[in-house]
Amino acid sequence: MKLDWDKIDGLSATLGENGVCSNYSPLYAPYTWQCVQGLKPGSSVVFTQPPLPFKCPGAPQKIVYLTADRLRRAGTLQACDLQYFVHAPVVFGVPFFARELMKVVRRYGIKAHFQQNLVAVDGAAKTATFEAVGEDDKGKRTTVTFDMLHVSPPQSPPDAIAKSPLANAAGWVEVNQNSMQHVRYPNIFSLGDVSSAPNSKTAAAVRKQAPVVVRNLLRMTEGTPVETSYDGYASCPLTTAYGKVIMAEFIYGGKVTPTLPLDPAKERWIGWWIKVTGLPLFYWSYMLKGHEWFFRHNTAFKGDAA
C-alpha cells in the first residue's frame, strides 16, 4: 500500500522535525522515539488514525499506549495531555476488542476523539487541524496544539494497480474474498495488501492467503475447481503496555477466532513474547521457507457475542 503523506496539507514539509513523527516509515520511526523521550510534564501529545484500509489496523494505537505506559512509569502521565483522533466511530473495527481497548484508553486517561480526520499540519506553529466526518458535524474543523504529533498517514493502492484493468472502482485488485481469484480474469490471483478482499491488511492474513492461492494455482493447472477456504483471518497483536499484548484474531464479519485456549480479551505477557520473539522467528524461519502447518484458529469461539 502507498503512504499518502501529501494528502495531509503541510505534513511532508515538517515530517521528521518540529515534533511531527510517524512509525509508518523507517525514515521517521527513530524520531518517534526521540520525541517520546523528550516529553515532559505538561506536554501535549496528539496521535492520529486514518481512514481504512491501512496497514496493520492496530499500529496507530500501539504507539499511543506505549507512549502512555512510558509516561506512567516515569510518573508524568497525569501531568501530560494525550489525545487520540480516530477517523472511524470506534477505536477498533471488531467490537469484542474495541470494548477491551476502550478500557485501556480510560485507564491511561487518553482523550479519544472519533470520526475526526487529520487534514493539515503546521509544524512551525505546532498545530494540527482535524475535520469531522460524522453526520452531526460533518466538515467542522478543529485545530489543536501539540508538542508531539504522531501521524498514521492515509494509504491507498499503488498507482500501477489502481490504474490497471485489474482494479475495482476503489483501486484494489478485484478478487473473490474466499478464493483470492480475480472475478473477471480467472488466471489471475492476488493476495496481501493490494487485493480487494475486505480483510485487515496484516502479515497474518497473507500467511493464511498464500497456501490458498498456491493450491488454487495447482488446481487450475489440473483443471479442477478452485477452493474457497480463506475465511478472512487476520491477527493484530495489540500492544497495550511494555510487556503486555491483547492478541486480536478474527475473521470476516468481525468474528473472534483465537488460536490459544485463553481469554482473548486479556492483556498478557505471552502475547508480548509472541509478538516480539515468536512471530519474527515464525515468519522468517518457517512461513517464508514454505512451511504451512500451524495451530488452527478457533472458529467456534462464542465469547464475541457477549
N, C-alpha and C positions, 0 to 999 in steps of 0.2 A: 504494500500500500504506500501511496505517496503522502509525505508530510506536507500539508499545505500551510506553511508558515505565513505566506503572503496573503492569505485570506483574512488575517487579522491586521488591521491598519497599524503600521508603526512597529510591529513585532520584530521583523527581520533586522531592522536598523539598530535594535537595542539588545537583542538576544545575546546572552553571554556577558552582559555588563549591566550596571545600574540595578543590580538585584534581580534581574529577569533571567530565569533559568528553565531548563527542561531536561528531564531524564529520557526523553524520546529520541535524543541524538547523542552518540558517543562524544561528539564535539563539545556538548554543553553539560553533560552529566557531572563531570568533575566540578563544574562551577556551582551546581546544585549543592554539593557537599560543602563547598566553601561558603555559600550563602547561609546554610543551616548552621554551620559552626560560628558564624558571625552574629547570630540572633542574640539579642539582649532583652532584659525586662523592658516591656513597653513596645516591643517590636510588633508591627502589623504584617501578618503573613497571609498571602492570598494564593489559593490553588484553583485550577480550572479543570473541568471535564467537558470535552467537545461533544457534538452530535455523533451518534452511532452511524455507521460502523467505524471502529478504530481498533488498532492492535492492542490486545490484552485489556479487556474491559475493567480489570481490577487495577491496572497500573496507575491511573490518575489518583486513586485514593490511597494506594500503598504509601506514597511519599507523604501524604497528609498525616497518616498515623505514625509513620516512622519519625517524622519531624516532631509531632506532638509527644511521642514517647521520649525522645531525646530531651525535650524541654522539661518534661515531667521528672526525668532522672536528675536534671540539673536544678530542679526546684523553681523553675521560672515559667512553667506552663500557665499558671493562673495570671501571671503578670503580662502575658502576651495575648494578642488578638489574632485568632486563627479563623479564617473564613474560606469556605469551600463552595464555589459556584458551579452548579451542575446543569447541563443543558436539559437532561431528562427530568421527569417529575419525581423520580426516585433515585436513591443512591446506587442501586444495582438492579439489573433487569430481572433477576429471579427473586420473587417475593420472599421466599424462605430465608435467603441470605440477606436480603435488604433489611428485614426486621432485625437480624442479629447485628448488622453493620451500623444501624442507627443507634443501637445500644453503645457501640464503640464511640460513635460521634458524640453522643451525650456524655459519655464517661470522660472524654477529653475536653469537653466544653467547646467543641468546634461549632461555629455558626454555619449551618448549611443553607444555601440559597438554591432553590430548584427552579428549573425552566428559565435559566439565565445563560446567555451565550456571550463569550468574550468577543468583542468586535474591534477594540482599539487599545493600544498601549502607548503611553508616553513615558519613555524611560527616564529622560532628564527630569521630568516633573514627578516621576514615580506615581503615576496614576494608571488605572485600568478601567476601561469602560465596558459595561455589560448591557445587553439588550434583552428584554423579557420576551419569551416565546410562548408563554401561556395565553389562553384566550382572554382572561380577565384584564391583563395589562400589556397585551402584545405590542411590541415596538417601543415601550418605555425604556429609556436609557438611565443607567445609574453609574456614576463614577466613584471609585474608591481609591484611597491612597494605600501604598504598600512600602515596606522595607524589603520584602522578598516576594516575588511573584513567580510561582511555578506554573508553566503553561503546558498543558497537554493539547497539541495542535489538532485542528480538523484534518481529516485524512480522506483520501479518495483513491480510486483505481489508477494505475499507471496510464499515461496517455496512450501508449501503444495498445493497451487493451481497450480502453474506453472508446477509442476512435476506430476500432476494428469491427468487422461483421460479426464477431463472436459475442459482442457485448449486448446486454439488455439496455433498456432506457436509462438506467442509473449508471451504466458503465462497467458492470461486472460481467464475467463470463457466465452466460446463461445456461445453468445446468439443472438437472433433476437433483433435488436435495438429498436423495437417498442413494442414487447410483453414481452421482457425480459426472454423469454423461451429459453432453450438450444436448439441449432439447431440439435443436434444428440441424446439427451436424453430428450424426451418431458416431463418427470415427474420432471424435474429439472429447477428451475428458479434462476436467480441471479440479484442482484441489488447492487448499491453502487460502491465503488472504484474497486472491482475485476472483474466486468463484462467487456466484450469486447465492449459494446456499446460506440460509439465514442462521448459521451457527456463529458462536463467538469466534473471533479471529485469534486463535491460540495455537501454539505448537501441539498441545494435547489433541486438538481437533485434527491436525494434519496426521498425527500418529494413527488415528482411527480411520481417516480417509484413505491414506496411502495403500493399505492392503486391499481395500475395496476396489480402488482404481486398478491395481495390479491384477487382481482376479478378473475384473471385467475386461481388461485388455486381453488376457488369455482366453476368456470366454468368446470374445469377438473373433479371435484367430481360429477358434474351434467351431465357430458357427452356432454357439449356444446362447440363450438369452442372458442378458446381464443381470446381476443381482442387485437388490435394493436394500442393503443391510446397514448403511450408515444412518445412525439414529440421531445425529446432531450432537454427539458427545463433545463436550469441552470441559476444561478444568482451569480454574483460576485459584492459585494459592494466594489467598488474600492476607498479606502481612499486616497484622493489626498492632504489633509492637515488636521490639527487638526480641527474638526468640519465640514469637507466637504467630501462628497462622491459622486462619479458617480455610480448610481445603474445600473449595466450592466445586462440585462436579455436577453436571446437569446435561440434559439432552433437549431436543426440540420441545417447545411448549413450556420451558422452564421447570421440567420435572427433575427433582433432585435424585441423583444416582451415585451414591458414594461407593468407593471401592473397598475401603477399610470398614470393618464391623464396629464403627464408633459413631457417636452422635456427630453428624457433620456440622452442627451449629456451633460447636465449641471451639474456642481458641486453644490450640495445642502446640506443645514443643515438637511433637513428632511431625506435624505439618511443616514446621520451620526446617527440621532436618531434611525432610523430603525435598523441599524447595531448594535449600542451599547446597546439599550434598547429593541426595539421591537422584534428583532429576537430571543434573548435568551428566552424571555417570550413565544414567539410563539412556539419555538422548545420544551422547557421543559414542558410547561403547556398546550399546545394544541396538537401539532403534535404527541409527544411521548405518549400522553394519548389516541391516536387512533382517534382523530378528523381529518376530511379530508377537509371539505369545506373551500375554500379561494377564494378571488377575482381571476378571470381568467386573464392570461396574454394575451395581445392584439396581436394576430397573424396577424391582418390586418394592423399593423403599416407600413407606407410607407417610413419613414424617412431614413431607412438604404440604400435606393437606391441613396441617394444624394452623 
